Amino acid sequence: MKHDDLVDLIRDGVAGERGGRWADLGAGEGAFTRALADLLGPEASIVAVDRDASALRGLGGNIETRVADFTRPLDLHDLDGVLMANSLHFVRDKQPVLESVRRMITPGGRLIVVEYGADRGNPWVPYPFVYARWEKIAAQAGFRKTRLLKTVPSRWLGSMYSAVSET
Ligand SMILES: C[S@@+](CC[C@H](N)C(=O)[O-])C[C@H]1O[C@@H](n2cnc3c(N)ncnc32)[C@H](O)[C@@H]1O
């Protein structure tokens, strides 16, 4: 996907907000981190977290990088938002991870999730979840006002969607 398409996928989740402190969990090479940075502007501070140090190597500027496993305590708190793009599908037991993500975010802050619209996994996308399931998973972890932002066709697993929830 082109940069502008990634920006469009998460744009309504950011809802015109500028600045603030956000984290991108499972940032990889930072394609969505850069999209988030464009939307939030230069005054934002963004921490890109990935367990793969080499993936994060190309990031810099106002994006801080941290090599860490997001299923373990991260010492991140008072965030205005968290982005998880194609990373939550690596986690089988999502509840404890999502509860700890919720605690990282200040009340009224946001979680933006980008995922494949599939319920059956494969070796590369082991535990995907369609949007209807995400609504329930997010509510169980204490997130509110979950809504679908956008769905786009994907050559992998048919489609990709973005959704936003509030704390
Ligand atoms: C498919 S890539 C997605 C990268 C990026 N978010 C994107 O959409 O372009 C998934 C990334 O999540 C990272 N990841 C998966 N599980 C993780 C975990 N428990 N802690 C930290 N990073 C993780 C992987 O290392 C990989 O870089």
The ligand as a Tripos MOL2 file, in Angstrom:
@<TRIPOS>MOLECULE
LIG
   27    29     1     0     0
SMALL
NO_CHARGES

@<TRIPOS>ATOM
      1 C1          3.1570   -7.6770    9.9800 C.3       1 LIG1
      2 S1          4.2870   -6.6390   10.8210 S.3       1 LIG1
      3 C2          3.4100   -5.0950   10.8320 C.3       1 LIG1
      4 C3          4.3120   -3.9180   10.8840 C.3       1 LIG1
      5 C4          3.6070   -2.5560   10.7970 C.3       1 LIG1
      6 N1          2.7690   -2.3010   11.9530 N.3       1 LIG1
      7 C5          2.7870   -2.4520    9.5190 C.2       1 LIG1
      8 O1          1.5690   -2.6690    9.5720 O.co2     1 LIG1
      9 O2          3.3880   -2.1890    8.4820 O.co2     1 LIG1
     10 C6          4.1180   -7.1450   12.5230 C.3       1 LIG1
     11 C7          5.1870   -6.5730   13.4190 C.3       1 LIG1
     12 O3          4.8000   -6.8290   14.7700 O.3       1 LIG1
     13 C8          5.9350   -7.2140   15.4910 C.3       1 LIG1
     14 N2          5.4960   -7.9730   16.6550 N.ar      1 LIG1
     15 C9          4.7250   -9.0910   16.6720 C.ar      1 LIG1
     16 N3          4.5240   -9.4960   17.9310 N.ar      1 LIG1
     17 C10         5.1830   -8.6090   18.7280 C.ar      1 LIG1
     18 C11         5.3500   -8.4890   20.1360 C.ar      1 LIG1
     19 N4          4.8100   -9.3840   20.9740 N.pl3     1 LIG1
     20 N5          6.0670   -7.4510   20.6180 N.ar      1 LIG1
     21 C12         6.6320   -6.5560   19.7640 C.ar      1 LIG1
     22 N6          6.5220   -6.6140   18.4210 N.ar      1 LIG1
     23 C13         5.7940   -7.6430   17.9100 C.ar      1 LIG1
     24 C14         6.7750   -8.0170   14.5100 C.3       1 LIG1
     25 O4          8.1320   -8.0610   14.9000 O.3       1 LIG1
     26 C15         6.5440   -7.2280   13.2210 C.3       1 LIG1
     27 O5          7.5310   -6.2340   13.0340 O.3       1 LIG1
@<TRIPOS>BOND
     1     1     2 1
     2     2     3 1
     3     2    10 1
     4     3     4 1
     5     4     5 1
     6     5     6 1
     7     5     7 1
     8     7     8 2
     9     7     9 1
    10    10    11 1
    11    11    12 1
    12    11    26 1
    13    12    13 1
    14    13    14 1
    15    13    24 1
    16    14    15 ar
    17    14    23 ar
    18    15    16 ar
    19    16    17 ar
    20    17    18 ar
    21    17    23 ar
    22    18    19 1
    23    18    20 ar
    24    20    21 ar
    25    21    22 ar
    26    22    23 ar
    27    24    25 1
    28    24    26 1
    29    26    27 1
@<TRIPOS>SUBSTRUCTURE
     1 LIG1         1 GROUP 0 **** ****
